[in-house]
Amino acid sequence: MAITTSISTTSFSSCVGGEDYGMLTRKVQPVNVGIGKAVRSRPMMGNVNEGKGLFAPIVVVTRNIVGKKRFNQLRGKAIALHSQVITEFCKSIGADQKQRQGLIRLAKKNGERLGFLA
């Protein structure tokens, strides 16, 4: 098997000087690169707290027995009642709106950790 090599007759100085520029531009064709939309992962529809927390099994069993629609109605009423209790507590101790909102957020985080939002 014979290996052949080809040596360009163009000198380095002529390439640098730009004499071969026309030849280079004819050989290289522009490439159009399409930029697509960024692929965004779809949000999970499942509950991230499913099975986590001390009360999660009780919550899941109750939801399966009562049904999702009725369970969510009851859960909404319980959350609203709890928010009212927090609001009344804040009024009695003289806490402002920002502190009240902080207590409601804290209650939600604690509910997630305990499994009430499973």
Residue frames as a rotation matrix with the C-alpha (Angstrom) as fourth column:
MET 1
0.585 0.811 0.000 0.00
0.811 -0.585 0.000 0.00
0.000 0.000 -1.000 0.00
ALA 2
-0.480 -0.775 0.412 1.49
0.789 -0.586 -0.183 3.29
0.383 0.237 0.893 -1.07
ILE 3
0.344 0.509 -0.789 0.94
0.773 -0.631 -0.070 6.50
-0.533 -0.586 -0.610 0.83
THR 4
-0.259 -0.389 0.884 0.95
0.832 -0.555 0.000 9.62
0.491 0.735 0.468 -1.24
THR 5
0.054 0.241 -0.969 1.06
0.705 -0.696 -0.134 13.14
-0.707 -0.676 -0.207 0.01
SER 6
0.308 0.057 0.950 0.39
0.815 -0.530 -0.233 16.31
0.490 0.846 -0.210 -1.84
ILE 7
-0.350 -0.499 -0.793 2.29
0.772 -0.633 0.058 19.47
-0.531 -0.591 0.607 -1.12
SER 8
0.744 0.667 -0.050 0.67
0.556 -0.658 -0.508 22.76
-0.372 0.351 -0.860 -1.87
THR 9
-0.085 -0.783 0.617 2.60
0.956 -0.237 -0.170 24.94
0.279 0.575 0.769 -4.27
THR 10
0.618 0.356 0.701 1.23
0.179 -0.932 0.315 28.06
0.765 -0.069 -0.640 -2.62
SER 11
-0.501 -0.851 -0.155 3.75
0.427 -0.087 -0.900 29.76
0.753 -0.517 0.407 -0.43
PHE 12
-0.149 0.394 -0.907 2.99
0.982 -0.049 -0.183 30.98
-0.117 -0.918 -0.379 3.06
SER 13
-0.771 -0.217 -0.599 3.56
0.243 -0.969 0.039 34.59
-0.589 -0.116 0.800 2.09
SER 14
-0.867 0.499 0.010 0.96
-0.165 -0.304 0.938 34.45
0.471 0.812 0.345 -0.68
CYS 15
-0.165 0.830 -0.533 -1.61
0.758 0.453 0.470 32.97
0.632 -0.326 -0.703 1.72
VAL 16
-0.231 0.021 -0.973 -0.96
0.843 -0.495 -0.211 35.65
-0.486 -0.868 0.097 4.26
GLY 17
-0.931 -0.205 -0.301 -0.99
0.043 -0.883 0.468 38.32
-0.361 0.423 0.831 1.57
GLY 18
-0.149 0.985 -0.088 -4.48
-0.254 -0.124 -0.959 37.29
-0.956 -0.121 0.269 0.54
GLU 19
-0.620 -0.127 -0.774 -3.85
-0.776 -0.046 0.629 36.03
-0.116 0.991 -0.070 -2.95
ASP 20
-0.900 0.257 -0.351 -5.70
0.139 0.935 0.326 32.77
0.412 0.244 -0.878 -2.24
TYR 21
-0.781 0.625 0.012 -8.69
-0.241 -0.283 -0.929 34.42
-0.577 -0.728 0.371 -0.55
GLY 22
-0.130 0.746 -0.653 -10.89
-0.988 -0.149 0.026 34.06
-0.078 0.649 0.757 -3.62
MET 23
-0.408 -0.093 -0.908 -10.07
-0.383 0.921 0.078 30.36
0.829 0.379 -0.412 -3.87
LEU 24
-0.981 0.009 -0.192 -10.87
0.176 0.442 -0.879 29.81
0.077 -0.897 -0.436 -0.19
THR 25
-0.562 0.821 -0.103 -14.22
-0.533 -0.454 -0.714 31.57
-0.633 -0.346 0.693 -0.35
ARG 26
-0.119 0.517 -0.847 -15.31
-0.933 0.233 0.274 29.53
0.339 0.823 0.455 -3.37
LYS 27
-0.593 -0.185 -0.783 -14.57
-0.074 0.982 -0.175 26.22
0.801 -0.046 -0.596 -1.64
VAL 28
-0.910 0.246 -0.333 -16.25
0.378 0.167 -0.911 27.07
-0.169 -0.955 -0.245 1.65
GLN 29
-0.373 0.871 0.319 -20.01
0.243 -0.241 0.940 27.28
0.895 0.428 -0.122 1.46
PRO 30
-0.654 0.178 0.735 -21.93
-0.693 -0.530 -0.488 29.10
0.303 -0.829 0.470 4.17
VAL 31
-0.671 0.425 -0.608 -23.81
0.488 0.870 0.069 26.82
0.558 -0.250 -0.791 6.51
ASN 32
-0.214 0.691 0.690 -27.15
-0.620 -0.642 0.451 27.95
0.755 -0.331 0.566 7.88
VAL 33
-0.831 -0.056 -0.554 -27.57
0.372 0.684 -0.627 26.71
0.414 -0.727 -0.548 11.41
GLY 34
0.060 0.935 0.349 -31.10
-0.050 -0.347 0.937 26.90
0.997 -0.074 0.026 12.71
ILE 35
-0.933 -0.269 0.240 -31.54
-0.227 -0.082 -0.971 27.85
0.280 -0.960 0.016 16.31
GLY 36
-0.239 0.875 -0.422 -34.42
0.390 0.484 0.784 25.92
0.889 0.023 -0.457 17.82
LYS 37
0.401 0.466 0.789 -36.44
-0.575 -0.542 0.612 26.75
0.713 -0.699 0.051 20.85
ALA 38
-0.690 -0.626 0.363 -35.07
-0.656 0.328 -0.680 25.72
0.306 -0.707 -0.637 24.18
VAL 39
-0.098 0.628 -0.772 -36.58
0.090 0.779 0.621 22.50
0.991 -0.008 -0.132 25.38
ARG 40
-0.461 0.051 0.886 -38.23
-0.825 -0.392 -0.407 22.99
0.327 -0.918 0.223 28.73
SER 41
-0.914 0.149 -0.377 -39.11
0.236 0.952 -0.196 20.04
0.329 -0.268 -0.905 30.87
ARG 42
-0.075 0.974 0.214 -42.78
-0.125 -0.222 0.967 19.73
0.989 0.046 0.138 31.59
PRO 43
-0.443 -0.058 0.895 -43.87
-0.869 -0.218 -0.444 20.18
0.221 -0.974 0.047 35.19
MET 44
-0.916 0.123 -0.383 -44.74
0.189 0.972 -0.140 17.05
0.355 -0.201 -0.913 37.08
MET 45
-0.153 0.944 0.293 -48.41
-0.473 -0.330 0.817 16.70
0.868 -0.014 0.497 37.74
GLY 46
0.254 0.203 -0.946 -47.89
0.579 0.751 0.317 14.38
0.774 -0.628 0.073 40.69
ASN 47
0.929 0.097 0.357 -47.54
-0.224 -0.622 0.750 15.56
0.295 -0.777 -0.556 44.25
VAL 48
0.048 -0.997 -0.066 -43.92
-0.320 0.047 -0.946 16.00
0.946 0.066 -0.317 45.32
ASN 49
-0.422 -0.167 0.891 -44.91
-0.897 -0.066 -0.437 15.31
0.132 -0.984 -0.122 48.93
GLU 50
0.564 0.686 -0.460 -46.51
-0.640 0.715 0.282 11.97
0.522 0.136 0.842 48.13
GLY 51
0.679 -0.210 -0.703 -45.50
0.363 0.929 0.073 9.49
0.638 -0.305 0.707 50.81
LYS 52
-0.472 -0.877 0.088 -43.35
0.384 -0.294 -0.876 11.95
0.794 -0.380 0.475 52.77
GLY 53
-0.484 0.207 0.850 -44.05
-0.670 -0.713 -0.208 12.93
0.563 -0.670 0.483 56.33
LEU 54
-0.956 0.059 0.287 -45.57
-0.205 0.566 -0.798 11.39
-0.209 -0.822 -0.529 59.42
PHE 55
-0.230 0.969 0.088 -49.21
-0.205 0.040 -0.978 11.90
-0.951 -0.243 0.190 58.42
ALA 56
-0.534 -0.047 -0.844 -48.81
-0.826 -0.185 0.533 11.24
-0.181 0.982 0.060 54.69
PRO 57
-0.965 0.193 -0.176 -50.15
0.125 0.933 0.339 7.64
0.229 0.305 -0.924 54.77
ILE 58
-0.450 0.844 -0.293 -53.29
0.594 0.038 -0.803 8.76
-0.667 -0.536 -0.518 56.61
VAL 59
-0.194 0.330 -0.924 -53.82
-0.473 -0.857 -0.206 11.62
-0.859 0.397 0.322 54.17
VAL 60
-0.773 -0.159 -0.615 -53.37
-0.633 0.278 0.723 9.34
0.056 0.947 -0.316 51.14
VAL 61
-0.868 0.489 -0.080 -55.78
0.495 0.866 -0.076 6.69
0.033 -0.105 -0.994 52.48
THR 62
-0.264 0.791 -0.552 -58.36
0.348 -0.455 -0.819 9.35
-0.900 -0.408 -0.156 53.36
ARG 63
-0.357 0.072 -0.931 -58.09
-0.720 -0.656 0.226 10.88
-0.594 0.751 0.286 49.88
ASN 64
-0.926 -0.018 -0.378 -58.57
-0.280 0.706 0.651 7.47
0.255 0.708 -0.658 48.28
ILE 65
-0.675 0.719 -0.165 -61.65
0.695 0.544 -0.471 6.75
-0.249 -0.433 -0.867 50.40
VAL 66
-0.069 0.676 -0.734 -63.34
0.257 -0.699 -0.667 10.15
-0.964 -0.235 -0.125 50.11
GLY 67
0.499 0.144 0.854 -62.31
0.865 -0.028 -0.501 10.90
-0.048 0.989 -0.139 46.51
LYS 68
-0.506 -0.854 0.121 -60.01
0.861 -0.508 0.016 13.60
0.048 0.112 0.993 45.20
LYS 69
-0.315 0.428 0.847 -62.65
0.266 -0.817 0.511 16.24
0.911 0.387 0.144 44.53
ARG 70
0.750 0.661 -0.029 -64.30
0.169 -0.150 0.974 16.03
0.640 -0.735 -0.224 47.94
PHE 71
0.401 -0.692 -0.600 -60.92
0.910 0.225 0.348 15.69
-0.105 -0.686 0.720 49.67
ASN 72
-0.596 -0.654 0.466 -59.61
0.723 -0.689 -0.043 18.87
0.350 0.311 0.884 48.02
GLN 73
0.129 0.721 0.681 -62.75
0.052 -0.690 0.722 20.73
0.990 -0.057 -0.126 49.10
LEU 74
0.884 0.192 -0.425 -62.25
0.397 0.172 0.902 19.62
0.246 -0.966 0.076 52.69
ARG 75
-0.012 -0.974 -0.226 -58.56
0.996 -0.031 0.083 20.44
-0.088 -0.224 0.971 52.56
GLY 76
-0.454 -0.115 0.884 -59.34
0.449 -0.886 0.115 23.93
0.770 0.449 0.454 51.21
LYS 77
0.585 0.734 0.346 -61.81
-0.011 -0.420 0.908 24.56
0.811 -0.534 -0.237 54.04
ALA 78
0.726 -0.373 -0.578 -59.27
0.686 0.336 0.645 23.36
-0.047 -0.865 0.500 56.63
ILE 79
-0.362 -0.904 0.226 -56.55
0.918 -0.389 -0.083 25.60
0.163 0.177 0.971 55.21
ALA 80
-0.176 0.382 0.907 -58.91
0.155 -0.899 0.409 28.59
0.972 0.213 0.099 55.16
LEU 81
0.853 0.504 -0.132 -59.93
0.165 -0.022 0.986 27.93
0.494 -0.863 -0.102 58.78
HIS 82
0.365 -0.805 -0.467 -56.30
0.918 0.227 0.326 27.62
-0.157 -0.548 0.822 59.83
SER 83
-0.506 -0.523 0.685 -55.46
0.669 -0.740 -0.071 30.91
0.544 0.423 0.725 58.09
GLN 84
0.318 0.706 0.633 -58.33
-0.018 -0.663 0.749 32.59
0.948 -0.249 -0.198 59.97
VAL 85
0.860 -0.060 -0.506 -56.98
0.502 0.270 0.822 31.27
0.087 -0.961 0.262 63.26
ILE 86
-0.165 -0.986 -0.033 -53.54
0.986 -0.166 0.023 32.63
-0.028 -0.029 0.999 62.44
THR 87
-0.340 0.113 0.934 -55.08
0.347 -0.908 0.236 35.99
0.874 0.404 0.270 61.45
GLU 88
0.723 0.665 0.189 -57.01
0.030 -0.303 0.953 36.22
0.691 -0.683 -0.238 64.73
PHE 89
0.569 -0.611 -0.550 -53.89
0.811 0.308 0.498 35.29
-0.135 -0.729 0.671 66.67
CYS 90
-0.446 -0.779 0.441 -51.93
0.843 -0.531 -0.086 38.03
0.301 0.334 0.893 64.91
LYS 91
0.067 0.554 0.830 -54.65
0.079 -0.832 0.549 40.57
0.995 0.029 -0.099 65.69
SER 92
0.896 0.357 -0.264 -54.63
0.254 0.076 0.964 39.61
0.365 -0.931 -0.023 69.38
ILE 93
0.355 -0.832 -0.425 -50.87
0.835 0.079 0.544 40.00
-0.419 -0.549 0.723 69.75
GLY 94
0.700 0.005 -0.714 -50.64
-0.111 -0.987 -0.116 43.06
-0.705 0.161 -0.690 67.49
ALA 95
-0.309 -0.819 0.484 -48.54
0.444 0.326 0.835 41.49
-0.841 0.473 0.263 64.71
ASP 96
-0.142 0.218 -0.966 -48.44
-0.672 -0.738 -0.068 43.33
-0.727 0.639 0.251 61.38
GLN 97
0.767 0.562 -0.311 -49.36
-0.575 0.383 -0.723 41.98
-0.287 0.733 0.616 57.94
LYS 98
0.171 -0.799 -0.576 -45.81
-0.778 0.249 -0.577 40.90
0.605 0.547 -0.579 57.12
GLN 99
-0.709 -0.414 0.572 -45.49
-0.698 0.532 -0.480 38.83
-0.106 -0.739 -0.665 60.29
ARG 100
0.181 0.873 0.452 -48.92
-0.573 0.467 -0.673 37.27
-0.799 -0.137 0.585 59.65
GLN 101
0.745 0.064 -0.664 -47.90
-0.648 0.304 -0.698 36.27
0.157 0.951 0.268 56.14
GLY 102
-0.316 -0.939 -0.139 -44.68
-0.796 0.342 -0.499 34.79
0.516 -0.047 -0.855 57.52
LEU 103
-0.519 0.204 0.830 -46.67
-0.625 0.572 -0.531 32.68
-0.583 -0.795 -0.169 59.99
ILE 104
0.631 0.776 -0.019 -48.94
-0.540 0.422 -0.728 31.41
-0.557 0.470 0.685 57.21
ARG 105
0.423 -0.566 -0.708 -45.88
-0.714 0.273 -0.645 30.43
0.558 0.778 -0.289 55.11
LEU 106
-0.626 -0.664 0.409 -44.37
-0.766 0.425 -0.482 28.69
0.146 -0.616 -0.774 58.14
ALA 107
-0.027 0.715 0.698 -47.61
-0.593 0.551 -0.587 26.76
-0.805 -0.430 0.409 58.67
LYS 108
0.805 0.309 -0.506 -47.54
-0.592 0.364 -0.719 25.63
-0.038 0.878 0.476 55.04
LYS 109
-0.061 -0.918 -0.392 -43.91
-0.748 0.302 -0.591 24.45
0.661 0.257 -0.705 55.31
ASN 110
-0.655 -0.140 0.743 -44.68
-0.695 0.497 -0.520 22.57
-0.296 -0.857 -0.423 58.51
GLY 111
0.395 0.884 0.250 -47.73
-0.604 0.455 -0.654 20.98
-0.692 0.107 0.714 56.87
GLU 112
0.601 -0.271 -0.752 -45.57
-0.668 0.346 -0.658 19.79
0.439 0.898 0.027 53.99
ARG 113
-0.483 -0.875 0.045 -42.96
-0.728 0.373 -0.575 18.33
0.486 -0.310 -0.817 56.34
LEU 114
-0.530 0.331 0.781 -45.57
-0.609 0.493 -0.622 16.53
-0.591 -0.805 -0.060 58.42
GLY 115
-0.965 0.099 0.242 -47.29
0.230 0.764 0.603 15.11
-0.125 0.638 -0.760 55.35
PHE 116
-0.208 0.950 -0.234 -50.59
0.256 -0.178 -0.950 16.99
-0.944 -0.257 -0.206 55.49
LEU 117
0.230 0.262 -0.937 -50.12
-0.727 -0.594 -0.344 18.14
-0.647 0.760 0.054 51.89
ALA 118
-0.759 -0.520 0.392 -49.41
-0.198 0.758 0.621 14.64
-0.620 0.394 -0.678 50.54
